[in-house]
């Protein structure tokens, strides 16, 4: 009898061995990665069979968060998955059990728990989409900063027919920040906003959504009403409106020894009412509301709540001589009537270096909530001037001037004063690998030259 039991045990082991050997993890595995206290980002690992092993691509369904990024190496043995993504200086290690991986994502010395399970696409009903579709507006009170910010959530169908959402913060000049993980059922709405490490949860009741906005672990009430955002106007005499209406341009200190262009725009919205807006074109911000606008004789005063700044000056026919105050900075600033014209700075580079750089370069920059796409453009103007610009589409920043550059061998260095930043690294053919240096922080940056 004992020999039969031994034979049966051996047979069971022999039969189980090929089952273990044939475990196939090809497919899309999904998990929620905590990118900040109280904030998560959905990530996908797409694993594909390649001979006896696998290749993998890391991405996020959140627009602008993590573009498709190939893994540098993938190994899977004894139910242990080890996956490296060198371009993000990241690594995942997890163990497969009960149909899911349990492990950690490690990046820049920090290990974050990450559980992966087979991806199942969420489907929102047409009725739920119809209930959300449109614009929802509310006020977010930030008590510690002493400001109230208008917040807009927009739900719409994109050109591909996909149901998508965006957040606008008009008081900060930020528009079109993508929403992710949009879930809505039985009147309960939940979204995440990876680019600002935030999320929103609320309950739909008629034409209102009552809920809570959370960012970096701080939660605040945010109630939204269906409707379009309307800038708050100021009541002035028609004489004062006539003197102000139009565009005024000046430059303010940026705190690092340089200056940034600002534009005051005064737009008449109704008899006796005028809307005051600020643009910061070199930072990609437009339409930031200004408040507490007064004109008494020739004395003008206004406040920019989102920037915690104020301006007071003497109004003339074509200029305003005044003082810009922000934080601990107070400086004389003259605003001149006219339209903003971007400054063009010629890049002094040898012909050989220019030939290696000329064109458009794109790539990911690590940021809270995932990555941001950075675009560098090296162009020649009609008069033959060589110029460079940086764009960050997801942040609305476009045409930030690259004012200085050097290429020694393969070592590249670029300066962008508007962001008080420097880009340094190594150029190799159509690839650039280096760092974004800003405010004492060094962040990995990889760029690829576009065809």
Secondary structure in CASP SS format (residue, H / E / C, confidence):
PFRMAT SS
TARGET T0000
AUTHOR 0000-0000-0000
METHOD secondary structure of the structure
MODEL  1
X C 1.00
X H 1.00
X H 1.00
X H 1.00
X H 1.00
X H 1.00
X H 1.00
X H 1.00
X H 1.00
X H 1.00
X H 1.00
X H 1.00
X H 1.00
X H 1.00
X H 1.00
X H 1.00
X H 1.00
X H 1.00
X H 1.00
X H 1.00
X H 1.00
X C 1.00
X C 1.00
X C 1.00
X C 1.00
X C 1.00
X E 1.00
X E 1.00
X E 1.00
X E 1.00
X E 1.00
X E 1.00
X E 1.00
X E 1.00
X E 1.00
X E 1.00
X C 1.00
X C 1.00
X E 1.00
X E 1.00
X E 1.00
X E 1.00
X E 1.00
X E 1.00
X E 1.00
X E 1.00
X E 1.00
X E 1.00
X E 1.00
X E 1.00
X C 1.00
X C 1.00
X E 1.00
X E 1.00
X E 1.00
X E 1.00
X E 1.00
X E 1.00
X E 1.00
X C 1.00
X C 1.00
X C 1.00
X C 1.00
X C 1.00
X C 1.00
X C 1.00
X C 1.00
X C 1.00
X E 1.00
X E 1.00
X C 1.00
X C 1.00
X E 1.00
X E 1.00
X E 1.00
X E 1.00
X E 1.00
X C 1.00
X C 1.00
X E 1.00
X E 1.00
X E 1.00
X E 1.00
X E 1.00
X E 1.00
X H 1.00
X H 1.00
X H 1.00
X C 1.00
X E 1.00
X E 1.00
X E 1.00
X E 1.00
X E 1.00
X E 1.00
X E 1.00
X E 1.00
X C 1.00
X C 1.00
X E 1.00
X E 1.00
X E 1.00
X E 1.00
X E 1.00
X E 1.00
X E 1.00
X E 1.00
X C 1.00
X C 1.00
X E 1.00
X E 1.00
X E 1.00
X E 1.00
X E 1.00
X E 1.00
X E 1.00
X E 1.00
X E 1.00
X C 1.00
X C 1.00
X C 1.00
X C 1.00
X C 1.00
X C 1.00
X C 1.00
X H 1.00
X H 1.00
X H 1.00
X H 1.00
X H 1.00
X H 1.00
X H 1.00
X C 1.00
X E 1.00
X E 1.00
X E 1.00
X E 1.00
X E 1.00
X E 1.00
X E 1.00
X E 1.00
X E 1.00
X H 1.00
X H 1.00
X H 1.00
X C 1.00
X E 1.00
X E 1.00
X E 1.00
X E 1.00
X E 1.00
X E 1.00
X E 1.00
X E 1.00
X E 1.00
X E 1.00
X E 1.00
X C 1.00
X C 1.00
X C 1.00
X C 1.00
X C 1.00
X E 1.00
X E 1.00
X E 1.00
X E 1.00
X E 1.00
X E 1.00
X E 1.00
X H 1.00
X H 1.00
X H 1.00
X C 1.00
X E 1.00
X E 1.00
X E 1.00
X E 1.00
X E 1.00
X C 1.00
X E 1.00
X E 1.00
X E 1.00
X E 1.00
X E 1.00
X E 1.00
X C 1.00
X C 1.00
X E 1.00
X E 1.00
X E 1.00
X E 1.00
X E 1.00
X E 1.00
X H 1.00
X H 1.00
X H 1.00
X C 1.00
X E 1.00
X E 1.00
X E 1.00
X E 1.00
X E 1.00
X E 1.00
X E 1.00
X E 1.00
X C 1.00
X C 1.00
X E 1.00
X E 1.00
X E 1.00
X E 1.00
X E 1.00
X E 1.00
X E 1.00
X E 1.00
X C 1.00
X C 1.00
X E 1.00
X E 1.00
X E 1.00
X E 1.00
X E 1.00
X E 1.00
X E 1.00
X E 1.00
X E 1.00
X C 1.00
X C 1.00
X C 1.00
X C 1.00
X C 1.00
X C 1.00
X C 1.00
X E 1.00
X E 1.00
X C 1.00
X C 1.00
X H 1.00
X H 1.00
X H 1.00
X H 1.00
X H 1.00
X H 1.00
X H 1.00
X C 1.00
X E 1.00
X E 1.00
X E 1.00
X E 1.00
X E 1.00
X E 1.00
X E 1.00
X E 1.00
X C 1.00
X C 1.00
X C 1.00
X C 1.00
X C 1.00
X E 1.00
X E 1.00
X E 1.00
X E 1.00
X E 1.00
X E 1.00
X E 1.00
X E 1.00
X E 1.00
X E 1.00
X E 1.00
X E 1.00
X C 1.00
X C 1.00
X E 1.00
X E 1.00
X E 1.00
X E 1.00
X E 1.00
X E 1.00
X E 1.00
X E 1.00
X H 1.00
X H 1.00
X H 1.00
X C 1.00
X E 1.00
X E 1.00
X E 1.00
X E 1.00
X E 1.00
X C 1.00
X E 1.00
X E 1.00
X E 1.00
X E 1.00
X E 1.00
X E 1.00
X C 1.00
X C 1.00
X E 1.00
X E 1.00
X E 1.00
X E 1.00
X E 1.00
X E 1.00
X H 1.00
X H 1.00
X H 1.00
X C 1.00
X E 1.00
X E 1.00
X E 1.00
X E 1.00
X E 1.00
X E 1.00
X E 1.00
X C 1.00
X C 1.00
X C 1.00
X E 1.00
X E 1.00
X E 1.00
X E 1.00
X E 1.00
X E 1.00
X E 1.00
X E 1.00
X C 1.00
X C 1.00
X E 1.00
X E 1.00
X E 1.00
X E 1.00
X E 1.00
X E 1.00
X E 1.00
X E 1.00
X E 1.00
X C 1.00
X C 1.00
X C 1.00
X C 1.00
X C 1.00
X C 1.00
X C 1.00
X C 1.00
X C 1.00
X C 1.00
X C 1.00
X C 1.00
X C 1.00
X H 1.00
X H 1.00
X H 1.00
X H 1.00
X H 1.00
X H 1.00
X H 1.00
X C 1.00
X E 1.00
X E 1.00
X E 1.00
X E 1.00
X E 1.00
X E 1.00
X E 1.00
X E 1.00
X E 1.00
X C 1.00
X C 1.00
X E 1.00
X E 1.00
X E 1.00
X E 1.00
X E 1.00
X E 1.00
X E 1.00
X E 1.00
X E 1.00
X E 1.00
X E 1.00
X C 1.00
X C 1.00
X C 1.00
X C 1.00
X C 1.00
X E 1.00
X E 1.00
X E 1.00
X E 1.00
X E 1.00
X E 1.00
X E 1.00
X H 1.00
X H 1.00
X H 1.00
X C 1.00
X E 1.00
X E 1.00
X E 1.00
X E 1.00
X E 1.00
X E 1.00
X C 1.00
X E 1.00
X E 1.00
X E 1.00
X E 1.00
X E 1.00
X C 1.00
X C 1.00
X E 1.00
X E 1.00
X E 1.00
X E 1.00
X E 1.00
X E 1.00
X H 1.00
X H 1.00
X H 1.00
X C 1.00
X E 1.00
X E 1.00
X E 1.00
X E 1.00
X E 1.00
X E 1.00
X E 1.00
X E 1.00
X C 1.00
X C 1.00
X E 1.00
X E 1.00
X E 1.00
X E 1.00
X E 1.00
X E 1.00
X E 1.00
X E 1.00
X C 1.00
X C 1.00
X E 1.00
X E 1.00
X E 1.00
X E 1.00
X E 1.00
X E 1.00
X E 1.00
X E 1.00
X E 1.00
X C 1.00
X C 1.00
END
